């Protein structure tokens, strides 16, 4: 009989279920490895899915790149857009104006509700080529004509707004006029700009839904008194994975007066937090696997101690030290392989029925 079948035969024979303390420890070792692998698969799958979904949501509302001129407005946007479109990686480019405003609404019950969202002015004709915003409208339509405004779903719920409601917007220019009038002692009335809610969007990301309103580029330019200038340009690429390469190329093409930022630069806070969370989870899972490995080790030590007589018989029959060592190593490997296979199956099963499991947990815990 060849060497490997002999050792595997004995290893598998020792693993047969028996009502002994060693068999119980072996079973616990297999369960430990199984649970460790299952948790590893579930957590990695969930974290990877969350990371992918978050990136999709961020890229759905934000362009891959932004071009700004620090400390200055972008006045020659047509020339810059032409130079940007000359890059073969670029799919589309559109101007934008963005800044904080005060938004006031008059609820039917009386009084007023005020919020301070970010107002983004966009070119309605070009916006569909650089973001998914026009396709994210859930109520109404993406209509920015006149004093049209689209707002996020969470912001609409917070302020009790529906399609067709009117809101007042105070821009920094309005507030500056009010401040100057107060300082000079003049009683000058500063009228807010009136807008009509034409649509409510939901991009799947709370921060955008709760803090952003969108109007036409011309309206935003009037609010900020920019004339024909803009704050910057949004750029979308054929492949978002090439953002870093495109950033370097466009930075060289546009010169030092312009700054090209990637979507990762603009969302570095949340992406860094997600990276830290993934690293922490990796180390926790690593220690779980270490604990499972210690379980196998302790089981094998106990097994070797209880099989001292059998080891003596094997030695008397001519078994070498290497064969005896390989016998118990084969047993450990078998326990590990069984645990990994069972854990892999359990993890895939849990992921397949994740909705049912979540519903069951919600019913049991009440959360």
Buried (B, 14 or more C-beta within 10 A) or exposed (E): EEEEEBBBEBBEEBBEEEEEEBBEBBBBBBBBBBBBBBBBBBBBBEBEEEBEEBBBBBBBBBBBBBBBBEEEBBBEBEEBBEBBEEBEBBBBBBBBBBBEBBBBBEEEEEEEBEBEBBBBBBBBEBBBBBBBBBEBBEBBEBBBEEBBBBBBBBBBEEBEBEBEBEBBBBBBBBEEBBEEBEEEEEEEEBEBBEBBBBBBBBBBBEBBBBBBBBBBBBBBBBBBEBEEBBBBBBBBBEEBEBBEEBBEBBBEBBEEEBBBBBBBBBBEEEBEEBEEEBEEBBEEBEEBBEEBBEBBEEBBEBBBEEBEEBBEEBEEEEBEEEBBEBBBEBBBBBBBEBBBBBBBBBBBEBBEEEEEBEEEEEEEEEE
